[in-house]
């Protein structure tokens, strides 16, 4: 079990499958292109059953920006 920060734009509910994703910091002016400078960050989001990036299952509810408990997949 691990506690992570919900970095997705949506709420994650208990029982949802969770996958990793590369999240990019958006430019201040609202561009959707990734900035060339700065690190890429790994985030989480809800997943489909067939996703190859699944890291575990949510054990608790979390709104965006709140901590969430995950049961890691072996």
trRosetta pair geometry for C-beta under 8 A, 3 or more apart (Angstrom, degrees):
i j d omega theta_ij theta_ji phi_ij phi_ji
1 59 6.9 -11 -134 -6 111 154
1 69 6.1 -2 -173 -173 107 100
1 70 6.9 161 -153 83 59 45
1 71 5.6 -31 -98 -101 75 60
1 72 7.1 -160 -87 0 20 85
2 56 7.7 151 38 9 104 168
2 69 7.5 158 83 -152 35 56
2 70 5.4 -19 63 61 83 94
2 72 5.9 53 3 -45 113 111
3 67 5.3 16 176 -180 106 117
3 68 7.0 164 -152 79 63 32
3 69 5.4 -33 -96 -95 75 64
3 70 7.6 159 -96 16 26 76
4 44 6.1 81 122 -10 145 147
4 67 6.9 159 86 -150 26 69
4 68 5.9 -26 67 61 76 84
4 70 6.0 5 12 0 112 123
5 65 7.0 -17 -176 -155 101 31
5 66 7.5 174 -149 98 65 18
5 67 5.8 -50 -95 -96 56 59
5 68 7.5 104 -144 15 12 83
6 11 7.6 13 173 -136 157 40
6 12 5.5 -157 -123 11 124 117
6 44 6.7 -85 -131 73 48 111
6 62 4.2 173 -34 119 139 124
6 63 6.9 164 76 97 149 27
6 64 5.6 -128 115 -122 108 35
6 65 6.4 -38 73 16 89 21
6 66 5.5 10 25 58 118 64
6 67 7.3 174 -9 -119 83 9
6 68 5.0 78 -57 -18 98 124
7 23 5.9 -125 143 -13 128 164
7 41 7.6 -141 -164 128 158 120
7 43 3.6 -119 98 -144 134 104
7 44 5.7 109 39 33 93 69
7 45 7.8 -75 82 -57 77 73
7 64 7.6 39 -164 -152 13 81
7 65 7.9 73 -101 -79 40 43
8 12 6.6 100 41 -48 134 105
8 43 6.6 140 -65 153 59 117
8 44 6.1 -75 -36 97 100 62
8 45 4.0 121 -99 -104 125 75
8 46 7.0 64 -126 -8 175 71
8 64 6.1 -115 85 -105 57 93
9 64 5.9 0 -146 -94 24 144
10 45 7.3 70 41 -147 102 88
10 46 6.8 -52 82 0 127 116
10 64 6.8 95 36 -58 10 104
11 61 6.9 5 177 -171 109 89
11 62 6.8 179 -154 92 70 43
11 63 5.1 -36 -102 -109 94 53
11 64 6.9 -90 -73 -28 51 69
12 16 5.2 -133 -166 60 82 145
12 18 6.6 31 -149 -92 144 109
12 44 7.7 -9 -62 122 154 113
12 45 8.0 -164 -79 -154 114 34
12 46 5.9 174 -114 -66 88 93
12 58 5.1 -177 149 -91 112 157
12 61 7.1 176 91 -147 59 45
12 62 5.3 4 53 55 95 88
12 68 5.7 16 73 -119 129 160
13 16 5.1 104 60 -28 70 115
13 58 6.6 127 93 90 32 144
13 61 5.5 -4 -126 -109 52 87
14 58 5.6 -134 -119 115 33 97
14 59 6.1 1 -134 170 91 22
14 60 5.6 -3 -84 -113 98 14
14 61 5.7 -58 -28 -51 85 72
15 57 6.6 -18 -149 -179 28 108
15 58 6.4 -34 30 69 24 89
16 46 4.9 -62 176 -123 129 104
16 47 7.8 129 161 33 86 66
16 57 7.1 162 83 -156 36 66
16 58 4.6 19 53 20 84 125
17 46 6.7 89 73 -166 63 67
17 47 4.3 -79 114 64 104 99
17 48 7.4 -40 71 89 134 4
17 49 6.8 142 -3 -88 161 49
17 51 7.3 159 126 40 132 121
17 54 5.4 -40 178 -131 114 118
17 56 7.8 177 -152 104 59 29
17 57 5.9 -43 -102 -101 53 72
17 58 7.8 -124 -66 -2 7 85
18 44 5.2 6 -179 -174 111 118
18 45 7.2 156 -151 80 69 24
18 46 6.5 -58 -101 -107 56 40
18 47 6.1 111 -165 -2 6 106
18 54 7.1 106 76 -151 41 68
18 55 5.9 -52 100 58 89 89
18 56 5.6 -10 54 70 105 71
18 57 6.8 161 8 -109 90 18
18 58 5.6 104 -40 -50 118 87
18 68 8.0 158 -90 114 154 140
18 70 5.8 -80 44 -120 149 128
19 44 7.0 154 79 -151 35 68
19 45 6.2 -27 62 66 83 73
19 46 7.5 35 17 141 87 17
19 47 3.6 102 -22 -77 111 125
19 51 5.0 -66 -79 133 149 148
19 53 4.1 76 -168 102 113 95
19 54 5.0 -61 -89 -90 87 43
19 55 6.2 129 -129 1 34 84
20 42 5.5 -14 -168 -174 112 107
20 43 7.3 137 -161 77 60 36
20 44 6.1 -48 -105 -97 48 66
20 53 5.3 -118 50 173 74 108
20 55 5.4 73 -33 -34 93 130
21 42 7.3 143 74 -160 34 60
21 43 5.2 -33 70 71 87 86
21 44 6.9 134 20 -116 88 16
21 45 5.3 9 0 11 137 113
21 53 7.1 88 -70 137 63 154
22 40 5.3 -15 -162 174 110 122
22 41 7.4 128 -162 73 59 41
22 42 6.4 -46 -102 -103 52 56
22 43 7.3 79 -174 21 10 86
23 40 7.7 142 65 -176 42 73
23 41 5.1 -38 68 82 90 95
23 42 7.2 97 16 -164 86 10
23 43 3.6 44 -20 -9 129 132
24 34 4.2 -90 -151 -113 153 99
24 35 7.3 162 178 21 107 73
24 40 6.4 -40 -94 -128 73 79
24 41 7.6 161 -90 33 25 83
25 35 6.6 -31 80 20 89 121
25 38 6.2 -61 42 129 128 150
25 41 7.2 72 -40 5 88 120
26 30 6.9 13 154 -134 125 28
26 31 6.7 178 -170 71 86 60
26 32 6.9 -29 -128 -112 111 38
27 30 7.0 -52 81 27 86 20
27 31 4.3 23 38 38 127 104
27 33 7.4 16 -12 65 121 77
27 35 5.9 131 -73 -67 86 105
34 40 7.8 1 -160 -99 138 95
35 38 5.6 37 92 32 122 120
44 55 7.3 -89 -118 42 107 132
44 68 7.9 -128 87 58 148 134
44 70 8.0 -125 -142 -64 160 149
47 51 4.2 -105 -170 35 111 152
47 53 6.8 -157 -115 79 133 84
47 54 5.1 -178 105 -94 166 85
48 51 5.0 123 57 -32 73 99
51 54 5.3 119 87 -46 101 87
54 73 6.1 61 122 -13 96 157
55 70 7.1 22 109 161 99 148
55 72 6.4 -46 160 -135 79 76
55 73 6.1 -165 175 21 27 104
56 70 4.3 98 96 168 138 109
56 71 5.2 -180 -173 83 114 47
56 72 4.4 -74 -80 -110 132 32
56 73 4.9 -155 -86 -20 58 77
57 70 6.8 148 72 -157 32 74
57 71 5.0 -13 59 55 87 102
57 73 7.5 97 -15 -62 79 89
58 61 7.7 77 153 -85 129 33
58 62 7.6 -134 -151 15 127 101
58 68 5.9 -42 -137 172 102 124
58 69 7.3 102 -164 79 59 58
58 70 5.9 -46 -101 -102 46 73
59 68 7.9 144 49 169 68 77
59 69 4.2 -54 62 103 112 106
59 70 6.5 178 2 -104 92 18
59 71 5.5 98 -52 -29 112 94
60 68 5.7 -167 73 -151 94 66
60 69 4.6 71 6 32 113 99
61 68 7.6 -99 127 -119 14 98
62 66 4.2 -159 -160 87 91 105
62 67 6.4 -128 -118 92 136 27
62 68 3.6 -99 -7 -74 147 101
63 66 5.0 73 54 1 70 126
